[in-house]
Amino acid sequence: MNVVLTPEEFNSLLTVVAQEELLRSPIKSRTGRLLNSIEVFASGTPDDPYYELKFADYGLFLDEGVAGTLGGVSGQGAQGLQYKYSGRYKMIGGNLPYGARTNIYKFGLKPRPWVQNAANAVAQAGALLFENEIADETTLAIVDSFKTNLPQSQIKLKL
């Protein structure tokens, strides 16, 4: 049985692909907020596709890294953006222990690239899906279980 994908189902399948790449990434601690914030939107044509990858802001900080007030590395991710705690603002809050917050503020966040892998996987899956334009019922059931609407940050990649 062949099922023709609607644009929403197509986007949901690509979202699942991006989420799987995050799960394979070097990011160890996961609450699920970043994973559930990921969304992919495809547009264009099969000959000239365009994919928009959206996710929570801190996903970009994890990808690029953040330099702390005393050092650290940034700009190692997909976009090459530089982030740094300047020391002019209060230390990060949240429910992390005080020692962990102090360490992040002083020494930053080590880059844990995942965005480029997600973008590459989305482009490959998108090309295959555009080519085949079909999916079985099992795939559609998996897509339905992963759907989410929490976009907060976005990166537009032309692949």
C-alpha positions in Angstrom: 0.0 0.0 0.0 1.4 3.4 -0.9 0.5 6.6 1.0 1.1 10.0 -0.6 2.6 12.4 2.0 0.9 15.7 2.7 3.2 18.7 3.3 2.6 18.4 7.0 3.5 14.7 7.1 6.6 15.4 5.0 7.7 18.2 7.4 7.0 15.8 10.4 9.2 13.1 8.9 12.0 15.5 8.4 11.6 16.7 12.0 12.0 13.2 13.2 15.2 12.9 11.2 16.6 16.1 12.9 15.5 14.8 16.3 17.4 11.5 15.7 20.6 13.5 14.9 20.3 15.4 18.2 19.9 12.1 20.0 23.1 10.8 18.4 25.0 14.0 19.3 27.6 14.5 22.1 25.0 16.3 24.2 24.7 14.1 27.2 22.1 15.7 29.6 18.7 15.8 28.1 15.4 17.1 29.5 13.6 16.7 26.2 12.9 20.4 25.8 15.4 20.9 23.0 14.4 17.6 21.3 10.7 18.6 21.5 11.4 22.1 20.2 12.8 20.9 16.9 10.8 21.5 13.8 11.7 21.2 10.1 9.8 23.0 7.3 10.5 22.1 3.7 9.7 24.3 0.7 10.9 24.8 -2.8 10.9 22.2 -5.5 12.4 18.7 -5.8 15.1 20.3 -8.0 15.7 23.3 -5.6 14.6 22.3 -2.1 14.8 24.6 0.9 14.7 23.4 4.5 14.2 25.5 7.6 15.3 24.0 10.9 13.8 25.6 14.1 14.7 24.8 17.7 15.0 26.4 21.2 17.6 29.1 21.5 19.9 27.1 23.7 20.3 24.5 21.0 22.5 27.0 19.2 24.6 27.7 22.3 25.2 24.0 22.7 26.1 23.7 19.0 28.5 26.7 18.9 29.7 26.7 22.5 29.9 29.7 24.8 33.1 31.3 26.1 33.1 32.0 29.8 34.5 35.1 31.6 37.8 33.3 32.2 38.1 31.4 28.8 36.5 28.7 26.7 35.8 28.2 23.0 33.0 29.4 20.8 32.2 29.4 17.1 32.8 25.7 16.5 29.3 24.8 15.2 27.4 25.0 12.0 27.1 28.8 11.8 30.5 29.7 13.3 28.9 32.2 15.7 30.8 33.6 18.7 29.1 33.7 22.1 30.7 34.8 25.3 29.7 35.6 28.9 30.9 39.2 29.3 30.9 39.4 33.1 28.6 42.4 33.0 25.5 40.3 33.7 24.5 38.0 36.6 25.4 34.3 36.4 22.9 32.0 34.8 20.0 30.8 37.0 17.8 27.9 36.7 17.8 24.7 38.7 21.5 23.8 38.2 23.6 23.5 41.4 25.5 26.7 42.3 28.9 25.1 41.5 27.7 24.0 38.0 26.3 27.5 37.3 29.6 29.1 38.5 31.7 26.8 36.3 29.6 27.6 33.2 29.8 31.3 33.9 33.6 31.3 34.3 34.6 28.6 31.7 31.6 28.6 29.3 30.0 25.7 27.5 32.1 23.4 25.4 30.8 23.1 21.8 28.7 20.0 21.1 28.0 20.3 17.4 24.8 18.7 16.2 23.1 21.2 13.9 25.2 20.5 10.8 24.6 16.7 11.2 20.9 17.4 11.5 20.9 19.6 8.5 22.8 17.1 6.4 20.4 14.3 7.5 17.4 16.4 6.7 18.7 17.2 3.2 19.4 13.5 2.5 16.0 12.3 3.8 14.3 15.2 2.0 15.8 14.2 -1.3 14.8 10.6 -0.8 11.2 11.6 0.2 10.9 14.0 -2.6 12.1 11.2 -4.9 9.8 8.5 -3.5 6.9 10.7 -2.4 5.5 7.7 -0.4 5.6 6.3 3.1 4.0 3.3 4.7 1.5 3.4 7.5 4.1 2.5 10.2 6.2 5.6 9.3 3.2 7.8 9.4 2.3 6.5 12.9 5.9 7.2 14.1 5.6 10.7 12.7 2.3 11.4 14.5 3.9 10.4 17.8 6.8 12.9 17.3 4.8 16.0 16.2 5.4 19.1 18.3 4.9 22.9 18.0 7.5 24.6 20.2 9.7 26.6 17.8 11.7 29.4 19.5 14.8 29.8 17.5 15.5 29.2 13.8 18.3 28.7 11.4 17.7 28.8 7.7 20.0 26.5 5.7 20.1 26.4 1.9 21.6 23.0 1.0 
